[in-house]
Amino acid sequence: MGRLQIAASDAHEGTRTYAPRLGGTWFLRSRGYIRYVLREFSAVPIAVWMLWFLVEIARLKDGPKGYHPHMSPAFVVFSIVCLAFALWHSYTFLSFSGLIMRIPIGDRFVPANFVRGGAYTLLLVVSVLIGWLLVWGGAR
């Protein structure tokens, strides 16, 4: 799997550096590895969707009469896939929020479950608020 190599830049003779060789399917060894790779990969389609959204916004410069939204079935499916990736990314990030954010109270910290619950609640409240603004703003 891995092999020992003598580090060329080390000043000390006999110092060895472990350099593991991983194959292209290393992440298939464990369910945790697969979830990690999916989480890291989720940023790619989200970034592509955001670039597409910026292009759509730029097309608004001619006003509402010059704008023709791109609503092909392929784009709708791609948007749904991107939404799933965004939700997965948000879920995995907020799952660690209790470990990442350590809020001190005296000589102790707020329990991780409370921090995590607060993060999920805030995500839900902001999502509902933005959804309500989009529906209410679109009705005018």
C-alpha positions as a Markdown table, in Angstrom:
| # | Residue | x | y | z |
|---|---|---|---|---|
| 1 | Met | 0.0 | 0.0 | 0.0 |
| 2 | Gly | 2.5 | 2.6 | 1.1 |
| 3 | Arg | 6.3 | 2.6 | 1.0 |
| 4 | Leu | 9.0 | 4.4 | 2.9 |
| 5 | Gln | 11.0 | 7.0 | 1.2 |
| 6 | Ile | 14.0 | 8.9 | 2.4 |
| 7 | Ala | 13.1 | 12.6 | 2.3 |
| 8 | Ala | 15.5 | 14.5 | 0.1 |
| 9 | Ser | 15.1 | 17.8 | 1.9 |
| 10 | Asp | 15.8 | 16.4 | 5.4 |
| 11 | Ala | 19.1 | 17.4 | 6.9 |
| 12 | His | 19.2 | 14.4 | 9.2 |
| 13 | Glu | 20.4 | 11.2 | 7.7 |
| 14 | Gly | 18.1 | 8.2 | 8.3 |
| 15 | Thr | 14.9 | 10.3 | 8.6 |
| 16 | Arg | 12.2 | 8.6 | 6.7 |
| 17 | Thr | 8.9 | 10.0 | 5.5 |
| 18 | Tyr | 5.9 | 7.8 | 5.1 |
| 19 | Ala | 4.3 | 8.4 | 1.7 |
| 20 | Pro | 1.1 | 6.3 | 1.2 |
| 21 | Arg | 0.0 | 5.5 | -2.3 |
| 22 | Leu | -3.8 | 5.6 | -2.6 |
| 23 | Gly | -5.6 | 4.3 | -5.6 |
| 24 | Gly | -8.4 | 6.2 | -7.4 |
| 25 | Thr | -11.1 | 4.4 | -5.5 |
| 26 | Trp | -9.8 | 4.9 | -1.9 |
| 27 | Phe | -13.0 | 6.5 | -0.8 |
| 28 | Leu | -15.1 | 3.3 | -1.6 |
| 29 | Arg | -13.5 | 1.6 | 1.4 |
| 30 | Ser | -15.9 | 3.1 | 3.9 |
| 31 | Arg | -19.3 | 4.7 | 4.1 |
| 32 | Gly | -17.8 | 7.7 | 5.9 |
| 33 | Tyr | -15.2 | 8.2 | 3.2 |
| 34 | Ile | -18.0 | 8.2 | 0.6 |
| 35 | Arg | -20.0 | 10.8 | 2.5 |
| 36 | Tyr | -16.9 | 12.9 | 2.8 |
| 37 | Val | -16.2 | 12.8 | -0.9 |
| 38 | Leu | -19.9 | 13.6 | -1.7 |
| 39 | Arg | -19.9 | 16.5 | 0.7 |
| 40 | Glu | -16.7 | 17.9 | -0.9 |
| 41 | Phe | -18.0 | 17.3 | -4.4 |
| 42 | Ser | -21.3 | 19.0 | -3.6 |
| 43 | Ala | -19.7 | 22.4 | -4.0 |
| 44 | Val | -19.0 | 21.8 | -7.7 |
| 45 | Pro | -22.6 | 21.6 | -9.1 |
| 46 | Ile | -23.6 | 24.3 | -6.6 |
| 47 | Ala | -20.9 | 26.6 | -8.0 |
| 48 | Val | -22.0 | 25.8 | -11.6 |
| 49 | Trp | -25.6 | 26.6 | -10.8 |
| 50 | Met | -24.6 | 29.9 | -9.1 |
| 51 | Leu | -22.6 | 30.9 | -12.2 |
| 52 | Trp | -25.6 | 30.1 | -14.4 |
| 53 | Phe | -27.8 | 32.2 | -12.0 |
| 54 | Leu | -25.4 | 35.2 | -12.4 |
| 55 | Val | -25.7 | 34.8 | -16.2 |
| 56 | Glu | -29.5 | 34.9 | -15.8 |
| 57 | Ile | -29.2 | 38.0 | -13.6 |
| 58 | Ala | -26.9 | 39.7 | -16.2 |
| 59 | Arg | -29.6 | 39.1 | -18.9 |
| 60 | Leu | -32.0 | 41.3 | -16.9 |
| 61 | Lys | -30.0 | 44.4 | -17.9 |
| 62 | Asp | -32.3 | 44.9 | -20.9 |
| 63 | Gly | -35.3 | 45.0 | -18.7 |
| 64 | Pro | -38.2 | 42.5 | -18.2 |
| 65 | Lys | -39.1 | 42.6 | -22.0 |
| 66 | Gly | -35.7 | 41.4 | -23.0 |
| 67 | Tyr | -35.5 | 38.6 | -20.5 |
| 68 | His | -36.5 | 35.1 | -21.4 |
| 69 | Pro | -35.8 | 32.7 | -18.6 |
| 70 | His | -34.1 | 29.4 | -19.4 |
| 71 | Met | -36.6 | 26.8 | -18.1 |
| 72 | Ser | -35.8 | 23.6 | -20.0 |
| 73 | Pro | -36.5 | 20.3 | -18.4 |
| 74 | Ala | -32.8 | 19.6 | -18.2 |
| 75 | Phe | -32.2 | 22.9 | -16.3 |
| 76 | Val | -35.1 | 22.1 | -13.9 |
| 77 | Val | -33.6 | 18.6 | -13.2 |
| 78 | Phe | -30.1 | 20.1 | -12.7 |
| 79 | Ser | -31.6 | 22.7 | -10.3 |
| 80 | Ile | -33.2 | 19.9 | -8.2 |
| 81 | Val | -30.0 | 18.0 | -8.1 |
| 82 | Cys | -28.2 | 21.2 | -7.0 |
| 83 | Leu | -30.8 | 21.8 | -4.3 |
| 84 | Ala | -30.2 | 18.2 | -3.0 |
| 85 | Phe | -26.5 | 18.8 | -2.9 |
| 86 | Ala | -27.0 | 22.2 | -1.2 |
| 87 | Leu | -29.3 | 20.6 | 1.5 |
| 88 | Trp | -26.7 | 17.8 | 2.0 |
| 89 | His | -23.9 | 20.3 | 2.3 |
| 90 | Ser | -25.9 | 22.4 | 4.8 |
| 91 | Tyr | -26.9 | 19.3 | 6.8 |
| 92 | Thr | -23.4 | 18.0 | 7.2 |
| 93 | Phe | -22.0 | 21.5 | 8.0 |
| 94 | Leu | -24.7 | 22.2 | 10.7 |
| 95 | Ser | -24.2 | 18.7 | 12.1 |
| 96 | Phe | -20.7 | 19.8 | 13.1 |
| 97 | Ser | -21.7 | 23.2 | 14.4 |
| 98 | Gly | -21.9 | 22.1 | 18.0 |
| 99 | Leu | -18.3 | 20.9 | 17.9 |
| 100 | Ile | -17.0 | 23.9 | 15.9 |
| 101 | Met | -18.7 | 26.7 | 17.8 |
| 102 | Arg | -17.8 | 26.6 | 21.5 |
| 103 | Ile | -19.9 | 29.2 | 23.3 |
| 104 | Pro | -18.6 | 29.8 | 26.8 |
| 105 | Ile | -20.9 | 30.3 | 29.8 |
| 106 | Gly | -18.8 | 31.0 | 32.8 |
| 107 | Asp | -16.3 | 28.1 | 33.1 |
| 108 | Arg | -18.3 | 25.7 | 30.9 |
| 109 | Phe | -19.6 | 25.7 | 27.3 |
| 110 | Val | -23.1 | 25.6 | 25.9 |
| 111 | Pro | -23.9 | 21.9 | 25.1 |
| 112 | Ala | -23.2 | 20.9 | 21.5 |
| 113 | Asn | -26.8 | 19.7 | 21.0 |
| 114 | Phe | -28.2 | 23.2 | 21.9 |
| 115 | Val | -25.8 | 24.9 | 19.4 |
| 116 | Arg | -26.7 | 22.4 | 16.7 |
| 117 | Gly | -30.4 | 22.8 | 17.4 |
| 118 | Gly | -30.1 | 26.5 | 17.3 |
| 119 | Ala | -28.3 | 26.3 | 13.9 |
| 120 | Tyr | -31.0 | 24.1 | 12.4 |
| 121 | Thr | -33.7 | 26.4 | 13.8 |
| 122 | Leu | -32.0 | 29.4 | 12.4 |
| 123 | Leu | -31.7 | 27.7 | 9.0 |
| 124 | Leu | -35.4 | 26.8 | 9.0 |
| 125 | Val | -36.5 | 30.4 | 10.1 |
| 126 | Val | -34.3 | 32.1 | 7.4 |
| 127 | Ser | -35.5 | 29.7 | 4.7 |
| 128 | Val | -39.1 | 30.2 | 5.6 |
| 129 | Leu | -38.6 | 34.0 | 5.7 |
| 130 | Ile | -36.8 | 34.0 | 2.3 |
| 131 | Gly | -39.5 | 31.8 | 0.8 |
| 132 | Trp | -42.2 | 34.0 | 2.1 |
| 133 | Leu | -40.5 | 37.1 | 0.7 |
| 134 | Leu | -40.1 | 35.5 | -2.7 |
| 135 | Val | -43.8 | 34.5 | -2.8 |
| 136 | Trp | -45.0 | 37.8 | -1.4 |
| 137 | Gly | -42.7 | 39.8 | -3.6 |
| 138 | Gly | -43.7 | 37.8 | -6.7 |
| 139 | Ala | -47.4 | 38.4 | -6.0 |
| 140 | Arg | -47.0 | 42.2 | -6.5 |
